[in-house]
Amino acid sequence: MELARRAVDCAAADHWEGALSIAANVTNTPVEQHAIAWYQDEFGSTRNAQNMPITGVKGPGATIDYVVTNIPLPERTVGVFELRAHLVVRPLSSTFQHTSAGNDTFNRNAVAHPSSYDSYREEFTVPALLTMHSLLRGLDEKPTVAERVAGAT
Protein backbone atom coordinates (compact mmCIF):
# COMPACT_ATOMS: atom_id res chain seq x y z
CA MET A 1 0.00 0.00 0.00
CA GLU A 2 1.45 3.31 -1.09
CA LEU A 3 0.35 5.23 2.02
CA ALA A 4 2.13 2.71 4.25
CA ARG A 5 5.33 3.40 2.29
CA ARG A 6 4.77 7.13 2.71
CA ALA A 7 4.54 6.68 6.49
CA VAL A 8 7.95 4.97 6.43
CA ASP A 9 9.32 7.69 4.13
CA CYS A 10 8.12 10.37 6.57
CA ALA A 11 9.84 8.62 9.46
CA ALA A 12 13.06 8.26 7.47
CA ALA A 13 12.94 11.99 6.66
CA ASP A 14 12.50 12.79 10.39
CA HIS A 15 8.87 13.85 9.90
CA TRP A 16 7.70 11.60 12.70
CA GLU A 17 4.40 13.46 13.23
CA GLY A 18 3.46 12.75 9.60
CA ALA A 19 4.60 9.14 9.94
CA LEU A 20 2.50 8.72 13.08
CA SER A 21 -0.60 10.26 11.47
CA ILE A 22 -0.36 8.21 8.31
CA ALA A 23 0.41 4.97 10.18
CA ALA A 24 -2.57 5.51 12.49
CA ASN A 25 -4.95 6.04 9.59
CA VAL A 26 -3.49 3.27 7.43
CA THR A 27 -3.91 0.90 10.40
CA ASN A 28 -7.48 2.02 11.04
CA THR A 29 -8.72 1.49 7.49
CA PRO A 30 -7.96 -2.24 7.11
CA VAL A 31 -9.09 -2.92 10.67
CA GLU A 32 -12.49 -1.44 9.85
CA GLN A 33 -12.72 -2.96 6.36
CA HIS A 34 -11.05 -6.37 6.65
CA ALA A 35 -9.75 -7.32 10.07
CA ILE A 36 -13.05 -8.25 11.68
CA ALA A 37 -13.68 -10.86 8.97
CA TRP A 38 -10.07 -12.01 9.35
CA TYR A 39 -10.49 -12.42 13.12
CA GLN A 40 -13.75 -14.26 12.58
CA ASP A 41 -11.96 -16.63 10.24
CA GLU A 42 -8.91 -17.06 12.51
CA PHE A 43 -10.89 -17.45 15.72
CA GLY A 44 -14.20 -18.69 14.31
CA SER A 45 -14.57 -21.59 16.71
CA THR A 46 -14.48 -19.31 19.75
CA ARG A 47 -17.81 -18.77 21.49
CA ASN A 48 -18.84 -16.42 24.27
CA ALA A 49 -20.73 -17.36 27.45
CA GLN A 50 -24.01 -17.33 25.50
CA ASN A 51 -22.46 -19.69 22.90
CA MET A 52 -22.43 -16.89 20.32
CA PRO A 53 -19.61 -16.71 17.77
CA ILE A 54 -17.32 -13.72 17.49
CA THR A 55 -19.62 -12.41 14.75
CA GLY A 56 -21.85 -11.02 17.50
CA VAL A 57 -19.21 -8.41 18.35
CA LYS A 58 -19.50 -5.07 16.54
CA GLY A 59 -16.75 -2.62 15.57
CA PRO A 60 -12.97 -2.95 15.39
CA GLY A 61 -12.20 -1.89 18.96
CA ALA A 62 -14.84 -4.18 20.46
CA THR A 63 -13.74 -7.09 18.28
CA ILE A 64 -10.08 -6.67 19.21
CA ASP A 65 -11.01 -6.38 22.88
CA TYR A 66 -13.15 -9.52 22.60
CA VAL A 67 -10.30 -11.48 20.99
CA VAL A 68 -7.73 -10.34 23.57
CA THR A 69 -10.07 -10.93 26.51
CA ASN A 70 -11.72 -14.21 25.46
CA ILE A 71 -9.29 -16.09 23.24
CA PRO A 72 -6.40 -17.67 25.08
CA LEU A 73 -2.95 -17.83 23.59
CA PRO A 74 -2.05 -21.22 22.15
CA GLU A 75 0.18 -23.63 24.03
CA ARG A 76 3.78 -22.49 24.42
CA THR A 77 4.98 -25.30 22.17
CA VAL A 78 3.29 -24.04 18.99
CA GLY A 79 5.27 -22.40 16.23
CA VAL A 80 5.22 -18.82 15.03
CA PHE A 81 2.73 -19.62 12.27
CA GLU A 82 0.15 -20.76 14.80
CA LEU A 83 0.79 -17.56 16.76
CA ARG A 84 0.59 -15.26 13.71
CA ALA A 85 -2.96 -14.01 14.31
CA HIS A 86 -2.22 -13.47 18.01
CA LEU A 87 0.96 -11.55 17.16
CA VAL A 88 -1.12 -9.18 15.05
CA VAL A 89 -4.11 -8.86 17.39
CA ARG A 90 -2.37 -8.34 20.75
CA PRO A 91 -0.58 -5.06 19.86
CA LEU A 92 -3.78 -3.77 18.27
CA SER A 93 -5.53 -3.92 21.64
CA SER A 94 -3.68 -0.84 22.93
CA THR A 95 -3.77 0.77 19.49
CA PHE A 96 -7.59 0.72 19.44
CA GLN A 97 -8.22 1.28 23.14
CA HIS A 98 -10.81 4.03 23.56
CA THR A 99 -9.06 7.03 25.02
CA SER A 100 -8.78 10.70 24.26
CA ALA A 101 -5.93 11.43 26.63
CA GLY A 102 -2.26 10.78 26.17
CA ASN A 103 -1.01 7.48 27.42
CA ASP A 104 2.16 5.40 27.41
CA THR A 105 1.53 3.53 24.17
CA PHE A 106 0.61 4.36 20.60
CA ASN A 107 -3.15 4.83 20.35
CA ARG A 108 -4.94 5.42 17.06
CA ASN A 109 -7.88 7.17 18.69
CA ALA A 110 -5.68 9.58 20.64
CA VAL A 111 -3.62 10.39 17.54
CA ALA A 112 -6.67 10.91 15.34
CA HIS A 113 -8.75 13.11 17.64
CA PRO A 114 -7.11 15.34 20.26
CA SER A 115 -4.11 16.40 18.11
CA SER A 116 -1.74 17.26 20.90
CA TYR A 117 1.76 16.31 21.89
CA ASP A 118 0.25 14.31 24.77
CA SER A 119 -0.73 11.68 22.19
CA TYR A 120 1.73 12.60 19.42
CA ARG A 121 5.09 11.43 20.70
CA GLU A 122 8.15 10.59 18.69
CA GLU A 123 8.65 7.35 20.62
CA PHE A 124 5.30 6.09 19.26
CA THR A 125 6.52 6.24 15.65
CA VAL A 126 8.27 2.87 15.49
CA PRO A 127 5.48 0.99 17.36
CA ALA A 128 2.91 2.61 15.04
CA LEU A 129 4.87 1.57 11.96
CA LEU A 130 5.37 -1.95 13.29
CA THR A 131 1.69 -2.31 14.15
CA MET A 132 0.71 -1.04 10.70
CA HIS A 133 3.14 -3.41 8.98
CA SER A 134 2.10 -6.41 11.06
CA LEU A 135 -1.58 -5.89 10.31
CA LEU A 136 -1.08 -5.28 6.59
CA ARG A 137 1.21 -8.28 6.26
CA GLY A 138 -1.15 -10.53 8.21
CA LEU A 139 -4.09 -9.52 6.05
CA ASP A 140 -2.04 -9.80 2.86
CA GLU A 141 -0.77 -13.28 3.70
CA LYS A 142 -4.18 -14.62 4.65
CA PRO A 143 -5.51 -16.57 1.66
CA THR A 144 -8.94 -15.55 0.46
CA VAL A 145 -11.77 -18.06 0.37
CA ALA A 146 -11.38 -18.27 -3.41
CA GLU A 147 -7.65 -18.99 -3.08
CA ARG A 148 -8.29 -21.71 -0.47
CA VAL A 149 -10.93 -23.36 -2.67
CA ALA A 150 -8.64 -23.19 -5.72
CA GLY A 151 -5.76 -24.67 -3.67
CA ALA A 152 -7.94 -27.54 -2.46
CA THR A 153 -8.89 -28.63 -5.97
Kinemage of the C-alpha trace (Angstrom):
@kinemage 1
@onewidth
@group {chain A} dominant
@subgroup {mainchain}
@vectorlist {calphas} color= white
{ca met a 1} P 0.000 0.000 0.000
{ca glu a 2} L 1.447 3.312 -1.089
{ca leu a 3} L 0.352 5.231 2.020
{ca ala a 4} L 2.135 2.710 4.250
{ca arg a 5} L 5.334 3.399 2.293
{ca arg a 6} L 4.767 7.128 2.712
{ca ala a 7} L 4.543 6.680 6.493
{ca val a 8} L 7.948 4.968 6.429
{ca asp a 9} L 9.319 7.689 4.127
{ca cys a 10} L 8.123 10.370 6.567
{ca ala a 11} L 9.842 8.615 9.460
{ca ala a 12} L 13.061 8.262 7.469
{ca ala a 13} L 12.945 11.991 6.661
{ca asp a 14} L 12.501 12.786 10.392
{ca his a 15} L 8.873 13.854 9.903
{ca trp a 16} L 7.696 11.596 12.703
{ca glu a 17} L 4.402 13.457 13.228
{ca gly a 18} L 3.455 12.749 9.604
{ca ala a 19} L 4.596 9.144 9.939
{ca leu a 20} L 2.498 8.718 13.077
{ca ser a 21} L -0.598 10.259 11.470
{ca ile a 22} L -0.364 8.205 8.306
{ca ala a 23} L 0.409 4.975 10.176
{ca ala a 24} L -2.569 5.506 12.493
{ca asn a 25} L -4.953 6.037 9.589
{ca val a 26} L -3.486 3.275 7.433
{ca thr a 27} L -3.907 0.899 10.398
{ca asn a 28} L -7.476 2.015 11.042
{ca thr a 29} L -8.724 1.490 7.488
{ca pro a 30} L -7.958 -2.238 7.108
{ca val a 31} L -9.086 -2.922 10.668
{ca glu a 32} L -12.488 -1.443 9.851
{ca gln a 33} L -12.719 -2.955 6.364
{ca his a 34} L -11.050 -6.370 6.655
{ca ala a 35} L -9.748 -7.320 10.071
{ca ile a 36} L -13.051 -8.248 11.678
{ca ala a 37} L -13.682 -10.861 8.973
{ca trp a 38} L -10.066 -12.008 9.353
{ca tyr a 39} L -10.487 -12.421 13.124
{ca gln a 40} L -13.753 -14.264 12.581
{ca asp a 41} L -11.959 -16.634 10.241
{ca glu a 42} L -8.915 -17.056 12.509
{ca phe a 43} L -10.885 -17.449 15.723
{ca gly a 44} L -14.205 -18.694 14.311
{ca ser a 45} L -14.570 -21.593 16.710
{ca thr a 46} L -14.485 -19.309 19.752
{ca arg a 47} L -17.811 -18.769 21.488
{ca asn a 48} L -18.838 -16.423 24.270
{ca ala a 49} L -20.735 -17.361 27.450
{ca gln a 50} L -24.011 -17.331 25.500
{ca asn a 51} L -22.455 -19.691 22.898
{ca met a 52} L -22.435 -16.886 20.316
{ca pro a 53} L -19.613 -16.715 17.770
{ca ile a 54} L -17.318 -13.722 17.491
{ca thr a 55} L -19.622 -12.408 14.745
{ca gly a 56} L -21.849 -11.022 17.499
{ca val a 57} L -19.212 -8.408 18.355
{ca lys a 58} L -19.495 -5.067 16.537
{ca gly a 59} L -16.749 -2.625 15.571
{ca pro a 60} L -12.973 -2.947 15.393
{ca gly a 61} L -12.198 -1.894 18.959
{ca ala a 62} L -14.839 -4.175 20.465
{ca thr a 63} L -13.738 -7.087 18.284
{ca ile a 64} L -10.085 -6.673 19.208
{ca asp a 65} L -11.014 -6.379 22.885
{ca tyr a 66} L -13.153 -9.515 22.600
{ca val a 67} L -10.303 -11.477 20.989
{ca val a 68} L -7.731 -10.343 23.566
{ca thr a 69} L -10.073 -10.930 26.509
{ca asn a 70} L -11.717 -14.211 25.463
{ca ile a 71} L -9.293 -16.089 23.235
{ca pro a 72} L -6.399 -17.666 25.082
{ca leu a 73} L -2.953 -17.830 23.590
{ca pro a 74} L -2.055 -21.221 22.146
{ca glu a 75} L 0.178 -23.628 24.030
{ca arg a 76} L 3.781 -22.486 24.418
{ca thr a 77} L 4.978 -25.296 22.166
{ca val a 78} L 3.293 -24.038 18.985
{ca gly a 79} L 5.267 -22.396 16.228
{ca val a 80} L 5.218 -18.815 15.035
{ca phe a 81} L 2.730 -19.619 12.272
{ca glu a 82} L 0.147 -20.760 14.800
{ca leu a 83} L 0.790 -17.560 16.756
{ca arg a 84} L 0.585 -15.260 13.712
{ca ala a 85} L -2.957 -14.011 14.311
{ca his a 86} L -2.224 -13.469 18.007
{ca leu a 87} L 0.958 -11.553 17.157
{ca val a 88} L -1.125 -9.182 15.048
{ca val a 89} L -4.109 -8.857 17.393
{ca arg a 90} L -2.372 -8.344 20.748
{ca pro a 91} L -0.575 -5.064 19.859
{ca leu a 92} L -3.776 -3.767 18.271
{ca ser a 93} L -5.534 -3.916 21.637
{ca ser a 94} L -3.685 -0.843 22.929
{ca thr a 95} L -3.774 0.766 19.486
{ca phe a 96} L -7.587 0.721 19.442
{ca gln a 97} L -8.220 1.281 23.141
{ca his a 98} L -10.814 4.032 23.560
{ca thr a 99} L -9.058 7.027 25.021
{ca ser a 100} L -8.777 10.699 24.257
{ca ala a 101} L -5.934 11.433 26.629
{ca gly a 102} L -2.257 10.782 26.165
{ca asn a 103} L -1.005 7.476 27.420
{ca asp a 104} L 2.158 5.404 27.413
{ca thr a 105} L 1.531 3.535 24.174
{ca phe a 106} L 0.612 4.357 20.600
{ca asn a 107} L -3.147 4.832 20.346
{ca arg a 108} L -4.938 5.423 17.062
{ca asn a 109} L -7.883 7.168 18.691
{ca ala a 110} L -5.682 9.579 20.643
{ca val a 111} L -3.616 10.385 17.535
{ca ala a 112} L -6.674 10.915 15.336
{ca his a 113} L -8.748 13.107 17.639
{ca pro a 114} L -7.108 15.337 20.261
{ca ser a 115} L -4.108 16.404 18.114
{ca ser a 116} L -1.744 17.263 20.900
{ca tyr a 117} L 1.762 16.311 21.886
{ca asp a 118} L 0.249 14.313 24.765
{ca ser a 119} L -0.732 11.684 22.195
{ca tyr a 120} L 1.729 12.599 19.423
{ca arg a 121} L 5.085 11.431 20.695
{ca glu a 122} L 8.147 10.589 18.691
{ca glu a 123} L 8.648 7.348 20.625
{ca phe a 124} L 5.303 6.085 19.260
{ca thr a 125} L 6.524 6.242 15.649
{ca val a 126} L 8.269 2.871 15.492
{ca pro a 127} L 5.480 0.993 17.362
{ca ala a 128} L 2.910 2.609 15.043
{ca leu a 129} L 4.873 1.574 11.956
{ca leu a 130} L 5.371 -1.949 13.291
{ca thr a 131} L 1.689 -2.311 14.145
{ca met a 132} L 0.710 -1.041 10.699
{ca his a 133} L 3.143 -3.408 8.983
{ca ser a 134} L 2.101 -6.409 11.064
{ca leu a 135} L -1.582 -5.890 10.313
{ca leu a 136} L -1.077 -5.280 6.588
{ca arg a 137} L 1.205 -8.278 6.265
{ca gly a 138} L -1.147 -10.528 8.214
{ca leu a 139} L -4.086 -9.524 6.046
{ca asp a 140} L -2.040 -9.804 2.859
{ca glu a 141} L -0.769 -13.276 3.704
{ca lys a 142} L -4.180 -14.624 4.648
{ca pro a 143} L -5.515 -16.569 1.665
{ca thr a 144} L -8.938 -15.550 0.460
{ca val a 145} L -11.772 -18.059 0.368
{ca ala a 146} L -11.379 -18.268 -3.415
{ca glu a 147} L -7.650 -18.993 -3.078
{ca arg a 148} L -8.289 -21.709 -0.470
{ca val a 149} L -10.927 -23.356 -2.674
{ca ala a 150} L -8.639 -23.192 -5.716
{ca gly a 151} L -5.765 -24.673 -3.673
{ca ala a 152} L -7.941 -27.535 -2.461
{ca thr a 153} L -8.888 -28.629 -5.972
